[in-house]
Amino acid sequence: MTEFLTTYWVEFATIAAVHLLAVASPGPDFAIVMKHSISHGRRAAMLTSIGIGLGIFIHVAYSLLGIGLIIKTTPWLFQALTYVAAAYLLYIGWGALRSPAPKTLTSADMDLDQSKILSDKKAFLVGLMTNGLNPKATLFFLSVFAVAVSPDTPNMVKLGYGVYLAFATGVWFCTLSFFLSSKPVRDFIGQKGYWFDRLMGSVLVLLAIKLVASS
């Protein structure tokens, strides 16, 4: 029993350490959470973060089903997924780049600006799709589950790893959302927030170009 726990504890510690580095590095998930925090407020950013966390289960599912091995051994399939992800990033990035300068608003009106309202459903789905189509996350699961996790590890244990990764990812981005959507940050940006939108849009477009170029 002790050997059993020791084996899986080492696997878990390895996965958790690599995941910490991966989730904290800038990428599509990071960019979209920052954008929603500043442009749409805390609720939208939190729902986006939850969507990102649950998006981890997409990667867990194909890893457990063995589809990850197919993706890894079929370069054209992974390349196709990369192009789909790049197209999605271009779509949301282009939308951000076109953010117009707001009309003159009082500080009381700024929170009620209808142009900045994002539905709960859309905020959640953007987070889910951004992570689900994120090649960075795909590469993470393909490498970690192939290298750090033994083929003999039971699927239930692997599912437990996945639950942790989804929870940790959601907590990380929810925490980020909380601070970025705080009143001091939003007041500091004020009506110049559309420039931040355009900046994040540029980041997303550059990430899309980088994906295509690296593929």
NUNUSE-554368 format. One record per residue: residue in one letter; y, x, z of N, C-alpha, C, O in turn. Coordinates in steps of 0.1 Angstrom, whole numbers, padded with zeros to 4 digits, always signed. Layout:
<nodes>
aYXZYXZYXZYXZ
...
</nodes>
This chain:
<nodes>
m-0012+0008+0000+0000+0000+0000+0013+0009+0000+0022+0006-0007
t+0012+0019+0008+0024+0028+0009+0026+0035-0005+0038+0036-0009
e+0015+0040-0011+0016+0046-0024+0022+0036-0034+0029+0040-0043
f+0017+0023-0033+0022+0013-0042+0037+0011-0041+0044+0011-0052
l+0042+0010-0029+0056+0008-0027+0064+0021-0031+0075+0020-0037
t+0059+0032-0028+0066+0045-0032+0067+0046-0047+0078+0050-0051
t+0057+0043-0054+0057+0044-0069+0068+0035-0075+0076+0040-0083
y+0069+0023-0070+0079+0013-0076+0093+0016-0070+0103+0013-0077
w+0093+0021-0058+0106+0024-0053+0113+0035-0061+0125+0035-0063
v+0105+0045-0065+0111+0056-0073+0116+0051-0086+0126+0054-0091
e+0108+0042-0093+0112+0036-0105+0125+0028-0103+0134+0029-0111
f+0125+0020-0093+0137+0012-0090+0149+0020-0088+0160+0017-0093
a+0148+0031-0080+0159+0040-0077+0165+0046-0090+0177+0048-0092
t+0155+0050-0098+0159+0057-0111+0167+0047-0120+0178+0050-0125
i+0161+0035-0121+0168+0024-0129+0182+0021-0123+0191+0020-0131
a+0183+0019-0110+0195+0016-0104+0206+0026-0106+0218+0023-0108
a+0202+0039-0105+0212+0050-0107+0217+0051-0121+0229+0052-0123
v+0208+0049-0131+0212+0050-0145+0220+0038-0148+0230+0039-0156
h+0217+0026-0143+0224+0014-0146+0238+0015-0140+0248+0010-0146
l+0240+0021-0128+0253+0022-0122+0263+0030-0132+0274+0026-0134
l+0257+0041-0138+0265+0049-0147+0268+0041-0160+0279+0042-0165
a+0258+0034-0164+0260+0026-0177+0270+0015-0176+0278+0013-0184
v+0269+0007-0165+0277-0005-0163+0292-0001-0161+0301-0009-0164
a+0294+0010-0155+0308+0014-0151+0315+0021-0163+0327+0022-0163
s+0308+0025-0174+0314+0031-0185+0320+0021-0194+0315+0010-0196
p+0331+0024-0201+0338+0014-0210+0329+0010-0221+0322+0018-0227
g+0330-0002-0225+0322-0008-0235+0327-0022-0238+0337-0026-0233
p+0320-0029-0247+0324-0043-0250+0325-0052-0238+0334-0060-0237
d+0315-0051-0229+0315-0060-0217+0328-0057-0209+0335-0067-0204
f+0331-0044-0207+0343-0040-0199+0355-0046-0206+0364-0051-0199
a+0356-0044-0219+0368-0048-0226+0371-0063-0225+0382-0067-0223
i+0360-0071-0227+0362-0085-0227+0365-0091-0213+0373-0100-0212
v+0360-0085-0203+0363-0089-0189+0378-0086-0186+0385-0094-0180
m+0382-0074-0190+0396-0071-0188+0405-0080-0196+0416-0085-0190
k+0402-0083-0208+0410-0092-0216+0411-0106-0210+0422-0112-0209
h+0400-0112-0206+0400-0125-0200+0406-0125-0186+0413-0135-0183
s+0405-0115-0179+0412-0114-0165+0427-0115-0167+0433-0122-0159
i+0432-0107-0176+0447-0107-0178+0452-0120-0186+0462-0125-0182
s+0445-0124-0196+0450-0134-0205+0447-0148-0200+0454-0158-0202
h+0435-0150-0193+0431-0164-0190+0429-0166-0175+0426-0177-0171
g+0430-0156-0167+0429-0158-0152+0416-0155-0146+0406-0152-0153
r+0415-0157-0133+0403-0153-0125+0391-0162-0129+0380-0157-0130
r+0393-0175-0130+0382-0184-0132+0374-0180-0145+0362-0179-0145
a+0382-0179-0156+0376-0175-0169+0369-0162-0168+0358-0160-0174
a+0376-0152-0162+0370-0139-0161+0357-0139-0153+0347-0132-0156
m+0357-0147-0142+0345-0147-0134+0333-0154-0142+0322-0149-0141
l+0336-0164-0149+0326-0171-0157+0321-0162-0168+0309-0162-0172
t+0330-0154-0174+0326-0144-0184+0317-0134-0178+0307-0130-0184
s+0320-0129-0166+0312-0119-0158+0298-0125-0155+0288-0118-0156
i+0297-0138-0151+0284-0144-0149+0276-0144-0162+0264-0142-0162
g+0283-0148-0173+0276-0148-0186+0271-0134-0189+0260-0133-0195
i+0279-0124-0187+0274-0110-0189+0262-0107-0181+0252-0101-0186
g+0262-0111-0168+0251-0108-0159+0238-0115-0164+0228-0109-0164
l+0240-0128-0168+0228-0135-0173+0223-0130-0187+0212-0132-0190
g+0232-0124-0194+0229-0118-0207+0218-0107-0205+0211-0104-0215
i+0218-0101-0194+0208-0091-0191+0194-0096-0193+0185-0089-0197
f+0192-0109-0190+0178-0115-0191+0174-0116-0205+0161-0116-0208
i+0183-0115-0215+0179-0115-0229+0171-0102-0232+0161-0101-0238
h+0177-0091-0226+0171-0078-0228+0158-0076-0220+0149-0070-0224
v+0158-0082-0208+0146-0082-0200+0135-0090-0207+0123-0085-0207
a+0138-0101-0213+0128-0109-0220+0121-0102-0231+0109-0101-0232
y+0129-0095-0240+0123-0089-0251+0115-0076-0247+0106-0071-0253
s+0120-0070-0236+0113-0058-0230+0099-0062-0225+0089-0056-0227
l+0098-0074-0218+0086-0078-0212+0076-0083-0223+0064-0082-0222
l+0082-0089-0234+0074-0095-0245+0069-0084-0255+0061-0087-0264
g+0074-0072-0253+0070-0062-0262+0078-0061-0275+0076-0052-0283
i+0088-0070-0276+0097-0070-0288+0105-0057-0288+0109-0052-0299
g+0108-0052-0276+0116-0040-0275+0109-0028-0282+0116-0020-0289
l+0096-0028-0282+0088-0017-0289+0090-0019-0304+0091-0009-0311
i+0089-0031-0308+0091-0034-0323+0105-0029-0327+0106-0023-0338
i+0115-0033-0319+0129-0029-0323+0130-0013-0324+0136-0008-0333
k+0124-0007-0314+0125+0008-0313+0118+0014-0324+0122+0025-0329
t+0107+0009-0329+0099+0015-0340+0102+0010-0354+0096+0014-0364
t+0112+0001-0354+0116-0005-0367+0131-0003-0369+0139-0012-0365
p+0136+0009-0374+0150+0012-0374+0158+0002-0381+0170-0001-0377
w+0153-0004-0392+0162-0014-0400+0165-0026-0392+0175-0032-0393
l+0155-0030-0383+0158-0042-0374+0169-0039-0364+0177-0047-0362
f+0168-0027-0358+0178-0024-0348+0192-0022-0355+0202-0026-0350
q+0192-0017-0368+0204-0016-0375+0210-0029-0379+0222-0031-0378
a+0201-0039-0382+0206-0052-0385+0213-0059-0372+0223-0065-0373
l+0206-0057-0361+0212-0062-0348+0225-0055-0345+0235-0061-0340
t+0226-0042-0349+0239-0035-0347+0250-0041-0355+0261-0042-0351
y+0247-0045-0368+0257-0051-0377+0261-0064-0372+0273-0068-0373
v+0252-0072-0366+0255-0085-0361+0265-0083-0349+0275-0091-0348
a+0262-0074-0340+0270-0071-0329+0284-0067-0333+0294-0071-0327
a+0284-0058-0343+0297-0053-0348+0306-0064-0354+0318-0065-0351
a+0299-0074-0361+0306-0085-0367+0312-0094-0356+0323-0099-0357
y+0304-0096-0345+0309-0104-0334+0321-0097-0327+0331-0104-0324
l+0320-0084-0325+0331-0077-0318+0344-0077-0327+0355-0079-0322
l+0342-0076-0340+0353-0077-0349+0360-0091-0349+0372-0092-0349
y+0351-0101-0347+0356-0115-0347+0365-0117-0335+0377-0122-0336
i+0360-0113-0323+0368-0116-0311+0380-0106-0310+0390-0109-0304
g+0378-0094-0316+0388-0084-0316+0400-0088-0325+0412-0086-0321
w+0397-0093-0336+0407-0098-0346+0415-0109-0340+0427-0110-0342
g+0408-0118-0333+0415-0129-0326+0425-0124-0316+0436-0129-0315
a+0421-0113-0309+0430-0108-0299+0442-0101-0305+0453-0101-0300
l+0439-0094-0316+0450-0087-0323+0461-0096-0328+0472-0092-0330
r+0457-0108-0331+0467-0118-0336+0474-0126-0325+0481-0136-0328
s+0472-0122-0313+0479-0129-0302+0494-0129-0304+0500-0118-0305
p+0500-0141-0304+0515-0141-0306+0523-0139-0294+0517-0141-0282
a+0535-0135-0295+0544-0134-0284+0547-0148-0278+0549-0157-0286
p+0546-0149-0265+0548-0163-0260+0563-0167-0260+0572-0159-0261
k+0565-0180-0259+0578-0186-0258+0584-0182-0245+0576-0179-0236
t+0597-0183-0243+0603-0180-0230+0598-0190-0220+0600-0202-0222
l+0592-0185-0209+0587-0193-0199+0592-0189-0185+0595-0177-0183
t+0593-0199-0176+0596-0195-0163+0583-0190-0156+0573-0193-0161
s+0585-0183-0145+0573-0178-0138+0564-0190-0134+0551-0188-0133
a+0569-0201-0131+0561-0213-0127+0554-0219-0138+0543-0224-0137
d+0560-0217-0150+0553-0223-0162+0542-0214-0168+0533-0219-0175
m+0543-0201-0165+0533-0192-0171+0519-0195-0168+0510-0194-0177
d+0516-0200-0156+0502-0203-0152+0498-0216-0159+0486-0219-0160
l+0507-0224-0164+0504-0237-0170+0504-0236-0186+0502-0247-0192
d+0507-0224-0191+0507-0223-0206+0494-0227-0212+0484-0221-0210
q+0494-0238-0220+0482-0243-0225+0475-0234-0235+0463-0234-0237
s+0483-0225-0241+0477-0216-0251+0468-0205-0244+0460-0199-0251
k+0469-0204-0231+0461-0195-0224+0449-0201-0217+0441-0194-0211
i+0447-0214-0219+0435-0220-0213+0423-0218-0221+0422-0219-0233
l+0412-0213-0214+0399-0210-0220+0389-0219-0213+0388-0218-0201
s+0382-0227-0220+0372-0236-0214+0361-0228-0206+0358-0217-0210
d+0356-0234-0196+0346-0227-0188+0334-0224-0197+0328-0213-0196
k+0330-0233-0205+0318-0231-0214+0320-0219-0223+0312-0211-0225
k+0332-0219-0229+0335-0208-0239+0336-0194-0232+0331-0184-0237
a+0342-0194-0220+0343-0182-0212+0329-0176-0209+0326-0164-0210
f+0320-0185-0205+0306-0182-0201+0299-0177-0214+0292-0166-0213
l+0300-0184-0225+0293-0181-0237+0297-0167-0243+0289-0160-0249
v+0310-0165-0242+0316-0152-0247+0309-0140-0239+0305-0130-0245
g+0308-0142-0226+0302-0132-0218+0287-0130-0221+0283-0119-0223
l+0280-0141-0223+0266-0141-0226+0263-0134-0239+0255-0126-0240
m+0271-0138-0249+0269-0132-0263+0273-0118-0264+0267-0110-0270
t+0284-0114-0257+0289-0101-0257+0279-0091-0251+0276-0080-0257
n+0272-0095-0240+0262-0086-0235+0249-0088-0243+0242-0078-0246
g+0245-0100-0247+0233-0102-0254+0232-0094-0267+0222-0090-0272
l+0244-0093-0274+0245-0086-0287+0250-0071-0285+0252-0065-0295
n+0250-0067-0273+0256-0053-0270+0245-0043-0273+0235-0042-0265
p+0246-0035-0284+0236-0025-0287+0235-0014-0275+0224-0008-0273
k+0246-0012-0268+0245-0003-0257+0235-0008-0246+0228+0000-0241
a+0235-0021-0244+0226-0027-0234+0211-0026-0240+0202-0023-0233
t+0210-0028-0253+0197-0027-0260+0191-0013-0258+0180-0011-0255
l+0200-0003-0261+0195+0011-0260+0192+0014-0246+0182+0022-0243
f+0199+0009-0236+0196+0011-0222+0182+0006-0218+0174+0013-0212
f+0179-0006-0222+0166-0012-0219+0155-0005-0227+0144-0003-0221
l+0157-0002-0239+0147+0005-0247+0143+0019-0241+0132+0023-0241
s+0154+0026-0237+0151+0039-0231+0146+0039-0217+0137+0046-0213
v+0152+0031-0208+0148+0030-0194+0134+0025-0193+0126+0030-0185
f+0132+0014-0199+0118+0007-0198+0108+0016-0204+0096+0015-0201
a+0111+0025-0214+0102+0033-0220+0099+0046-0212+0088+0052-0212
v+0110+0051-0206+0109+0064-0199+0107+0063-0184+0098+0069-0178
a+0115+0054-0177+0115+0054-0163+0104+0044-0157+0100+0046-0146
v+0100+0035-0165+0090+0025-0161+0077+0028-0167+0075+0029-0179
s+0067+0029-0158+0053+0031-0163+0047+0020-0170+0050+0008-0167
p+0039+0022-0181+0033+0011-0188+0024+0003-0179+0021-0009-0182
d+0019+0009-0168+0010+0002-0159+0018-0006-0149+0011-0014-0141
t+0031-0006-0149+0039-0014-0139+0037-0029-0143+0039-0033-0154
p+0033-0037-0133+0031-0051-0136+0044-0058-0141+0055-0054-0137
n+0042-0068-0149+0054-0075-0155+0062-0082-0144+0074-0083-0146
m+0056-0086-0133+0063-0092-0122+0073-0082-0116+0084-0086-0112
v+0068-0070-0115+0077-0059-0109+0088-0056-0119+0100-0055-0115
k+0085-0056-0132+0095-0053-0142+0106-0065-0142+0118-0063-0144
l+0101-0077-0140+0110-0089-0139+0119-0087-0127+0131-0090-0127
g+0113-0082-0116+0122-0079-0104+0132-0069-0107+0144-0071-0102
y+0129-0059-0115+0139-0049-0119+0150-0056-0127+0162-0054-0125
g+0146-0065-0136+0155-0072-0144+0165-0081-0136+0177-0082-0139
v+0159-0088-0126+0167-0096-0117+0178-0088-0110+0189-0092-0109
y+0174-0077-0105+0184-0068-0099+0195-0064-0108+0206-0064-0105
l+0191-0059-0120+0201-0055-0130+0210-0066-0134+0222-0063-0136
a+0205-0078-0136+0214-0090-0139+0224-0092-0127+0235-0094-0129
f+0218-0092-0115+0227-0095-0103+0237-0084-0102+0249-0087-0099
a+0233-0071-0103+0242-0060-0101+0253-0060-0112+0265-0057-0109
t+0249-0063-0124+0259-0064-0135+0269-0075-0132+0281-0073-0134
g+0264-0087-0128+0273-0098-0126+0283-0095-0114+0295-0098-0115
v+0278-0089-0104+0286-0085-0092+0297-0075-0096+0308-0076-0092
w+0293-0065-0104+0303-0055-0108+0314-0061-0116+0326-0058-0113
f+0311-0069-0126+0322-0075-0134+0329-0086-0127+0341-0088-0130
c+0323-0093-0118+0330-0103-0110+0340-0096-0101+0352-0101-0099
t+0336-0084-0095+0346-0077-0087+0357-0071-0095+0369-0072-0091
l+0354-0067-0107+0364-0062-0116+0374-0073-0120+0386-0071-0120
s+0368-0085-0122+0376-0097-0126+0386-0100-0114+0397-0104-0116
f+0381-0100-0102+0388-0103-0090+0401-0095-0089+0412-0100-0087
f+0400-0082-0091+0411-0073-0090+0421-0074-0102+0433-0074-0100
l+0415-0075-0114+0424-0075-0125+0431-0088-0127+0442-0088-0133
s+0425-0099-0121+0432-0112-0122+0441-0115-0110+0446-0126-0109
s+0443-0105-0101+0451-0107-0089+0465-0109-0094+0470-0105-0104
k+0473-0116-0085+0487-0120-0088+0495-0107-0091+0503-0107-0100
p+0494-0097-0083+0503-0085-0086+0500-0079-0100+0510-0075-0107
v+0488-0079-0104+0485-0073-0117+0490-0082-0128+0497-0077-0138
r+0488-0095-0127+0493-0105-0137+0508-0105-0137+0514-0107-0148
d+0514-0105-0126+0529-0105-0125+0535-0092-0131+0545-0093-0137
f+0528-0081-0129+0532-0068-0135+0533-0069-0150+0542-0064-0156
i+0522-0075-0156+0521-0076-0170+0531-0087-0176+0537-0085-0186
g+0531-0098-0168+0540-0109-0172+0539-0114-0186+0528-0115-0191
q+0550-0116-0192+0550-0121-0206+0547-0110-0216+0546-0113-0228
k+0545-0098-0212+0540-0088-0221+0525-0087-0222+0520-0078-0228
g+0519-0098-0217+0504-0098-0217+0498-0098-0231+0487-0094-0233
y+0506-0104-0241+0501-0104-0254+0499-0090-0260+0491-0088-0269
w+0507-0080-0255+0505-0066-0259+0491-0061-0254+0485-0053-0260
f+0488-0066-0242+0475-0062-0236+0464-0068-0244+0453-0062-0247
d+0466-0081-0249+0456-0087-0257+0454-0079-0270+0442-0077-0274
r+0465-0075-0276+0464-0067-0288+0457-0053-0286+0449-0048-0294
l+0460-0047-0274+0453-0035-0271+0438-0036-0269+0431-0029-0275
m+0434-0047-0262+0420-0049-0260+0413-0053-0274+0402-0050-0276
g+0421-0060-0282+0416-0063-0295+0413-0051-0303+0403-0050-0310
s+0423-0041-0302+0421-0028-0309+0409-0021-0304+0401-0015-0312
v+0406-0022-0291+0395-0015-0285+0382-0021-0290+0373-0014-0294
l+0382-0035-0291+0370-0041-0296+0367-0038-0311+0356-0037-0315
v+0378-0038-0319+0376-0035-0333+0371-0020-0334+0363-0018-0343
l+0377-0011-0326+0372+0003-0327+0358+0004-0323+0350+0012-0328
l+0354-0003-0313+0340-0003-0309+0331-0008-0320+0320-0003-0322
a+0335-0019-0327+0327-0024-0338+0326-0013-0349+0315-0011-0355
i+0337-0007-0352+0337+0004-0363+0328+0015-0358+0320+0021-0366
k+0328+0019-0345+0320+0030-0340+0305+0026-0341+0297+0034-0345
l+0302+0013-0338+0288+0009-0340+0283+0010-0354+0272+0015-0356
v+0291+0006-0364+0287+0007-0378+0286+0021-0382+0276+0025-0389
a+0295+0029-0378+0295+0043-0382+0284+0051-0376+0278+0060-0383
s+0280+0048-0364+0269+0055-0357+0256+0051-0362+0246+0058-0359
s+0255+0039-0368+0242+0034-0372+0238+0040-0386+0227+0037-0391
</nodes>
